[in-house]
C-alpha cells in the first residue's frame, strides 16, 4: 500500500511541476507579446534576463498579482 501512495504522490508532484512550467511559459509569453507589441525591446530583454524586473513587469501589466 505504501508503494501505491508513494507512486500517486510522485505523479501528483510531477503534474504540479508541469502545470507550474506551463503557467510560467504562458505568463512570459503574454509579457513578451505586450512588450514587443509596444516596441519595448529594452524591457523585453530585461524581462528575459532579470527575474526581479520580470516579476515587476508581470505585476505592472496584470499578468500576476502575487509578490
Secondary structure, 3 states (H helix, E strand, C coil): CHHHHHHHHHHHHHHHHHHHHHHHHHHHHHHHHHHHHCCCHHHHHHHHHCHHHHHHHHHHCCCCCCC
